[in-house]
């Protein structure tokens, strides 16, 4: 059930303010650029395979080539124009040479409006792209088909991604809730993706676990108009800010023992 909007008439000023503040904050993270940290991290020994996975802090070069891959949120749906979507905003703010590949309605199990499922799309990616960093986002679009075949579909897609771009660093950006409370299937997808990413030694960012979207900011982030339930222009700017901050955190992870919990996921 979606909460009601108590102040719909105030959205436009909030949008303008949020865009300005979010772009400023993302730019500050860009200026900081803490990518070169050399400390190491041992991931928790938890996971389906029961094996520990060593994770070094995220390190990417200046002006990296980045592939941002995902669904309608990556596409920029509900922003005033798609290029105000979070993928474009964070790429511009951080100085990335970015390829944004978002297909509305697409997921690991589900074909999209403008293209097929994730696995098929990944298999069709240009090997010559050779990105330094890949961000794979989503997807809530699988929640109606989950769980049958889900983990196998994710594993197959990721195997193809890893074999196509073996030198790239990969960050998996889990699904963010389009409605509150978070749907049960969406939460389960988030947990599965976190587990599978840990097993591969890939970094994982969970908007659900990190509380990016809460009742207090829901209507500032999500456009609830007919057919939407996607981030507004201000919401996309906010997501760009949060993603930039999460990437900065991944690059400065403290050293912990293999027995220590990693907290957020």
C-alpha positions as CSV (number, residue, x, y, z in Angstrom):
1,X,0.0,0.0,0.0
2,X,1.4,3.4,-0.9
3,X,1.3,6.1,1.7
4,X,-0.7,9.2,0.9
5,X,0.9,12.5,-0.1
6,X,0.1,15.1,2.5
7,X,1.6,18.1,0.6
8,X,1.4,17.5,-3.2
9,X,1.3,21.3,-3.9
10,X,4.8,21.7,-2.7
11,X,6.5,19.3,-5.1
12,X,7.8,21.8,-7.6
13,X,9.9,24.0,-5.2
14,X,11.2,20.8,-3.5
15,X,12.2,19.5,-6.9
16,X,14.2,22.6,-7.8
17,X,15.9,22.7,-4.4
18,X,16.7,19.0,-4.3
19,X,18.2,19.0,-7.8
20,X,20.5,21.9,-6.8
21,X,21.6,20.4,-3.5
22,X,22.0,16.9,-4.9
23,X,24.2,18.0,-7.8
24,X,26.3,20.1,-5.4
25,X,26.8,17.1,-3.1
26,X,27.6,14.8,-5.9
27,X,30.2,17.3,-7.2
28,X,31.7,17.4,-3.7
29,X,32.2,13.7,-3.7
30,X,33.7,14.0,-7.2
31,X,36.2,16.5,-6.0
32,X,37.1,14.3,-3.1
33,X,37.8,11.2,-5.3
34,X,39.0,8.8,-2.6
35,X,39.4,6.0,-5.1
36,X,43.1,5.3,-4.5
37,X,42.8,3.8,-0.9
38,X,44.9,0.7,-0.4
39,X,43.4,-0.9,2.7
40,X,41.8,-4.4,2.3
41,X,38.6,-6.0,3.4
42,X,37.6,-9.6,4.2
43,X,34.0,-10.3,3.5
44,X,31.9,-12.3,5.9
45,X,32.1,-16.0,5.5
46,X,28.3,-16.1,5.2
47,X,26.9,-17.1,1.8
48,X,25.3,-19.9,0.0
49,X,28.6,-21.6,-0.7
50,X,29.9,-20.9,2.8
51,X,33.2,-19.5,1.3
52,X,34.9,-16.3,2.3
53,X,35.4,-13.7,-0.4
54,X,38.2,-11.1,-0.2
55,X,37.2,-7.6,-1.2
56,X,39.7,-4.8,-1.8
57,X,38.5,-1.3,-1.7
58,X,37.0,-0.1,-5.0
59,X,39.8,1.5,-7.1
60,X,39.1,3.1,-10.5
61,X,41.2,5.6,-12.5
62,X,40.5,9.2,-13.1
63,X,38.0,9.8,-15.9
64,X,37.1,6.2,-16.1
65,X,35.0,4.5,-18.7
66,X,31.9,3.3,-17.0
67,X,28.9,1.1,-18.1
68,X,25.7,1.7,-16.1
69,X,23.3,-1.1,-16.9
70,X,19.8,-1.6,-15.6
71,X,16.1,-1.0,-16.0
72,X,13.8,2.1,-16.1
73,X,15.5,3.7,-13.2
74,X,18.8,3.7,-15.2
75,X,16.8,4.8,-18.3
76,X,15.7,7.9,-16.4
77,X,12.0,7.2,-16.3
78,X,9.8,10.0,-14.7
79,X,12.6,12.5,-14.9
80,X,11.7,15.6,-16.9
81,X,14.0,14.2,-19.6
82,X,15.7,10.8,-19.4
83,X,19.1,12.5,-19.3
84,X,18.3,13.9,-15.9
85,X,18.1,10.3,-14.6
86,X,20.5,9.4,-11.8
87,X,22.9,7.4,-14.1
88,X,23.5,10.5,-16.2
89,X,23.7,12.9,-13.3
90,X,26.3,10.8,-11.3
91,X,28.3,10.2,-14.5
92,X,28.5,13.9,-15.2
93,X,29.3,14.9,-11.7
94,X,32.1,12.3,-11.3
95,X,33.6,12.9,-14.7
96,X,32.9,9.5,-16.1
97,X,32.9,8.6,-19.8
98,X,29.7,6.7,-19.3
99,X,27.6,4.4,-21.4
100,X,24.0,4.3,-19.9
101,X,22.1,1.2,-20.9
102,X,18.6,1.2,-19.3
103,X,15.6,-0.7,-20.6
104,X,12.2,0.0,-19.1
105,X,10.6,-3.0,-17.6
106,X,13.6,-5.3,-18.0
107,X,14.9,-7.7,-15.4
108,X,16.9,-10.9,-15.1
109,X,13.7,-12.9,-15.7
110,X,11.5,-10.3,-17.5
111,X,11.8,-8.8,-20.9
112,X,11.4,-5.1,-21.1
113,X,9.4,-2.6,-23.1
114,X,12.3,-1.5,-25.2
115,X,14.4,-4.7,-25.1
116,X,14.9,-8.2,-23.7
117,X,15.9,-9.5,-20.3
118,X,19.2,-8.7,-18.6
119,X,21.0,-11.9,-19.7
120,X,20.1,-11.4,-23.4
121,X,21.1,-7.7,-23.2
122,X,24.4,-8.5,-21.6
123,X,25.2,-11.1,-24.2
124,X,24.6,-8.4,-26.9
125,X,26.9,-5.8,-25.3
126,X,29.9,-4.6,-27.3
127,X,33.1,-6.3,-26.1
128,X,35.1,-3.4,-27.4
129,X,33.5,-1.1,-24.7
130,X,36.1,-2.3,-22.2
131,X,34.8,-0.4,-19.1
132,X,36.9,0.3,-16.0
133,X,33.7,0.1,-13.9
134,X,30.4,-1.6,-14.4
135,X,27.3,-0.7,-12.3
136,X,24.5,-3.2,-12.6
137,X,21.3,-1.9,-11.1
138,X,18.0,-3.5,-10.2
139,X,15.6,-4.9,-10.7
140,X,12.2,-4.7,-9.1
141,X,10.7,-5.9,-12.4
142,X,11.4,-9.5,-11.5
143,X,9.3,-9.4,-8.4
144,X,6.2,-10.9,-10.1
145,X,8.2,-13.9,-11.5
146,X,10.5,-14.4,-8.5
147,X,11.8,-16.9,-7.3
148,X,11.6,-19.6,-10.0
149,X,14.8,-19.6,-11.9
150,X,16.0,-16.3,-10.5
151,X,19.4,-17.2,-9.1
152,X,20.2,-19.2,-12.2
153,X,19.3,-16.3,-14.4
154,X,21.4,-13.9,-12.4
155,X,24.4,-16.3,-12.3
156,X,24.2,-16.8,-16.1
157,X,24.0,-13.1,-16.8
158,X,26.8,-12.3,-14.5
159,X,29.0,-15.0,-15.9
160,X,28.5,-13.5,-19.4
161,X,29.3,-10.0,-18.0
162,X,32.5,-11.2,-16.3
163,X,33.7,-13.1,-19.4
164,X,33.0,-10.1,-21.7
165,X,34.7,-7.6,-19.5
166,X,37.2,-9.6,-17.3
167,X,39.2,-6.5,-16.3
168,X,36.3,-4.4,-15.1
169,X,35.4,-3.7,-11.5
170,X,31.7,-4.5,-10.9
171,X,29.4,-2.9,-8.4
172,X,25.9,-4.4,-8.1
173,X,23.3,-1.8,-7.2
174,X,20.3,-3.6,-5.7
175,X,16.7,-2.7,-6.2
176,X,15.2,0.4,-4.6
177,X,11.6,0.4,-3.5
178,X,9.1,2.1,-5.7
179,X,6.4,1.7,-3.0
180,X,6.5,1.5,0.8
181,X,6.5,-0.7,2.7
182,X,9.1,-2.6,0.7
183,X,7.4,-5.5,-1.1
184,X,8.4,-8.9,0.2
185,X,9.7,-10.1,-3.2
186,X,11.7,-7.0,-3.6
187,X,13.4,-7.6,-0.3
188,X,14.1,-11.2,-1.2
189,X,15.6,-10.1,-4.5
190,X,17.9,-7.7,-2.7
191,X,19.0,-10.5,-0.3
192,X,19.7,-12.9,-3.2
193,X,21.7,-10.3,-5.2
194,X,23.8,-9.4,-2.1
195,X,24.5,-13.1,-1.6
196,X,25.4,-13.8,-5.2
197,X,27.6,-10.7,-5.4
198,X,29.5,-11.7,-2.3
199,X,30.1,-15.1,-3.7
200,X,31.6,-13.5,-6.8
201,X,33.7,-11.0,-4.9
202,X,31.7,-8.1,-6.4
203,X,30.8,-5.0,-4.4
204,X,27.1,-4.6,-3.5
205,X,25.1,-1.5,-2.6
206,X,21.7,-2.0,-1.1
207,X,19.4,1.0,-1.2
208,X,17.0,-1.0,0.9
209,X,19.5,-1.9,3.7
210,X,20.9,1.7,3.6
211,X,17.4,3.2,3.8
212,X,17.7,5.5,0.8
213,X,13.9,5.7,0.5
214,X,11.9,6.1,3.7
215,X,8.4,7.4,4.6
216,X,10.0,10.8,5.5
217,X,11.4,11.4,2.0
218,X,9.3,9.1,-0.2
219,X,7.3,11.9,-1.9
220,X,10.4,14.0,-2.5
221,X,12.0,11.0,-4.3
222,X,9.2,9.1,-6.0
223,X,6.8,10.5,-8.6
224,X,3.5,8.7,-7.8
225,X,1.6,10.0,-10.8
226,X,-0.4,7.5,-12.9
227,X,1.9,4.9,-14.4
228,X,4.9,6.3,-12.6
229,X,6.1,5.2,-9.2
230,X,9.6,6.1,-10.4
231,X,12.0,8.7,-9.2
232,X,11.1,12.3,-10.0
233,X,13.8,14.6,-11.4
234,X,14.7,15.6,-7.8
235,X,14.5,11.9,-6.9
236,X,17.0,11.0,-9.6
237,X,19.4,13.7,-8.4
238,X,19.1,12.4,-4.8
239,X,19.8,8.8,-6.0
240,X,22.9,10.1,-7.8
241,X,24.1,11.7,-4.6
242,X,23.5,8.5,-2.6
243,X,25.3,6.3,-5.2
244,X,28.3,8.6,-5.3
245,X,28.5,8.5,-1.5
246,X,28.2,4.7,-1.5
247,X,31.0,4.4,-4.1
248,X,33.2,6.6,-1.9
249,X,32.5,4.4,1.1
250,X,33.4,1.3,-0.9
251,X,36.7,2.9,-1.8
252,X,37.6,3.5,1.9
253,X,36.4,0.3,3.5
254,X,38.3,-0.3,6.8
255,X,40.3,-3.5,7.4
256,X,38.2,-6.1,9.2
257,X,38.7,-9.8,9.9
258,X,36.9,-12.5,8.0
259,X,34.8,-13.1,11.1
260,X,33.6,-9.5,11.4
261,X,30.3,-8.5,9.9
262,X,30.2,-6.0,7.1
263,X,27.2,-4.2,8.4
264,X,25.1,-2.8,5.6
265,X,24.3,-6.0,3.7
